[in-house]
Amino acid sequence: MKRVTKQFALCLDNAGNEASLIQGKVYRVVPDARAAKDDLLRVIDESGEDYLFGRNQFALVDFPADVRRKILAMQRAS
């Protein structure tokens, strides 16, 4: 069975969403196939909730497993 890994996205542009996104910050992506069809990403933003944002505002990034665990632990702690 293929293991599903969590995806992350680096915010490149927070225009119009300054209170929700920090440019240069890595956010966790919540899989949403329906949103992807509309060129949107569902991310956990600064409020701690998941919202849809334009895909062009982010660059999807992948990290080694140990780095993913550290990022998730930091996000849970904040």
C-alpha positions as CSV (number, residue, x, y, z in Angstrom):
1,M,0.0,0.0,0.0
2,K,1.4,3.4,-1.0
3,R,1.8,5.7,2.0
4,V,0.2,9.1,1.6
5,T,2.5,12.0,2.6
6,K,1.4,15.4,3.7
7,Q,2.0,18.1,1.2
8,F,3.3,21.6,2.0
9,A,3.2,24.8,0.1
10,L,5.4,27.9,0.3
11,C,3.5,31.1,0.1
12,L,4.9,33.3,-2.7
13,D,2.1,35.9,-2.8
14,N,-0.2,36.9,0.0
15,A,-1.8,39.9,-1.8
16,G,-5.4,40.3,-0.6
17,N,-4.8,37.7,2.1
18,E,-2.3,39.5,4.4
19,A,-4.1,38.5,7.6
20,S,-4.4,34.9,6.5
21,L,-1.0,34.2,4.9
22,I,2.6,35.2,5.5
23,Q,4.7,35.5,2.4
24,G,7.7,33.0,2.6
25,K,6.0,30.7,5.2
26,V,5.4,27.0,4.6
27,Y,1.7,25.9,5.0
28,R,0.2,22.5,5.2
29,V,-2.0,21.5,2.2
30,V,-5.2,19.6,2.8
31,P,-6.0,17.4,-0.2
32,D,-9.0,18.6,-2.1
33,A,-9.5,17.2,-5.6
34,R,-12.5,19.3,-6.3
35,A,-10.6,22.5,-5.5
36,A,-7.6,21.5,-7.5
37,K,-9.8,21.3,-10.6
38,D,-10.5,25.0,-10.1
39,D,-6.8,25.7,-9.6
40,L,-7.2,26.2,-5.9
41,L,-5.3,24.9,-2.9
42,R,-6.8,24.2,0.5
43,V,-4.3,25.2,3.1
44,I,-4.2,25.6,6.9
45,D,-3.8,29.4,7.2
46,E,-2.8,31.6,10.1
47,S,-6.2,31.1,11.8
48,G,-5.5,27.4,12.1
49,E,-8.4,26.6,9.8
50,D,-8.3,25.3,6.2
51,Y,-9.3,27.7,3.5
52,L,-9.1,27.9,-0.3
53,F,-6.5,30.1,-2.0
54,G,-5.3,30.5,-5.5
55,R,-2.8,27.8,-6.6
56,N,-0.6,30.5,-8.1
57,Q,0.0,32.0,-4.7
58,F,2.1,29.0,-3.7
59,A,4.9,26.7,-4.7
60,L,4.3,23.1,-3.6
61,V,7.3,21.8,-1.8
62,D,8.4,18.4,-0.5
63,F,10.7,17.6,2.4
64,P,12.4,14.5,3.8
65,A,10.3,12.6,6.3
66,D,12.2,13.8,9.3
67,V,11.8,17.5,8.2
68,R,8.0,16.9,7.6
69,R,7.7,15.6,11.2
70,K,9.5,18.7,12.6
71,I,7.4,21.1,10.6
72,L,4.2,19.4,11.7
73,A,5.3,19.5,15.3
74,M,6.2,23.2,15.1
75,Q,2.8,23.9,13.6
76,R,1.0,22.0,16.3
77,A,3.0,23.9,19.0
78,S,2.1,27.3,17.7
